[in-house]
Amino acid sequence: MKKERIESIKYMRVVAMSLVVLIHTTAIAFSHVPTDSPLYQFYLLMNRFTRFEGPVFVFLSGMVLFYNYDDRPFTLKTWLVFYRKRFLYILGPYLVWSLFYEAFSHFRGIREYAGIRQVLQNLLDGGANYQLYFIMILVQLYFLMPVFVFLIKRFPLIRQHLFVFGFVAEFIYQVLNHVYGWIDFPFFMVYLGSFLLGGWVGIHYQKVKQPWTTGKSLAVSLCTVLLGILYMELYFKHNILSQPVMPYAPFKLIAMSYYVLATYVLFKLCIRLEEVASGPVRDAAEQLRIYSFGFYLVHPFILHLWEGWLQADSGWQFHLLIGIRYVLVMASCYLFIRTLHLIFPKAWFLFGKLPAPSNSK
């Protein structure tokens, strides 16, 4: 029997995509605004409080994969088809845009060409542009997916407490790697908790899909906001002012707890949103959802162009232009992707799997 579609996913993708663009658009402020300025706290809210966007994307990947593959036959054919689909629609666009950013960075004078060996290294670790490392983390998690599914099928305890195992494993890794510095490249363990939280939700979706009551939603959302502000201020002390107020381990525990709590709260709120949203809102969210991977790939390119065209180094114009750039980048990304989608209807090599344009009104 065909499983029901998880409609709330589209809202989560739109939120995460919008936050990614917001974070990268506001990053320029930290090199212009003094740390003792009230505006610095504002930009921390825009740029650090919102840092659960990465966990949201990973959560969604885990939820969709475990939801779809939990009850499929554990056969070689199943996983060969899985790898073909995932890597074709993920690695294809990744390679195209990595090479584009290599050429674009050289052409714009962002960095010098360092030889083919460095280009190959950038392809392996996502170093061609600042956002691409994340895709390599997802690829690692996709590669390990058969292992995760085997474990939940073989061990009921892991199946029941999948998120707990993932969260604890990630926390231990984060602390040990901070101390010993074993791994200095993008590694899947830094998002394992979020991925397996998504996996746990996918496995138990029928139990957790009911929306919270209004009272519970408000209470848990308030706790999440307070935890996020605590994390933001601790980050400010630890990473900006270099004045840590606690050891790394409890700081990382607070950060991880905020990420997963914010992600799960967003999941529950989006379930409720799907119930109350009007038809046009649902259609708009779906349209943006199908282009979310494209947004992730192209927005640094679009942002770089707008930063070159709209410049102000100080004063109220500087802050106004950050807001204007954000709106323009969001709109320009959509128009750019939409235009290429119309020109190349099967443009999987540019933006991943897309429906036919006629289905994307």
Buried (B, 14 or more C-beta within 10 A) or exposed (E): EEEEEBBBBBBBBBBBBBBBBBBBBBBBBBEBBEEEEEEBBBBBEBBBBBBBBBBBBBBBBBBBBBBEBBEEEEEEEBBEEBBEEBBBBBBBBBEBBBBBBBEBBEEEEEEEEEEEEBBEBBBEBBBBBEBBBBBBBBBBBBEEBBEBBEBBEEEEEBBBBBBBBBBEBBBEBBBBBEEEEEEEEBBBBBBBBBBBBBBBBBBBBEEBBEBBEEEEBEEBBEEBBEBBBBBBBBBBBBEEEEEEEEEEBEBBBBBBBBBBBBBBBBBBBBBBBBEEBEEEEBBBBBBBBBBBBBBBBBBBBBBBBBBEEBEEEEEEEBBEBBEBBBEBBBEBBBEBBBEBBEEBEEBEBBBBBBEEBEEBE
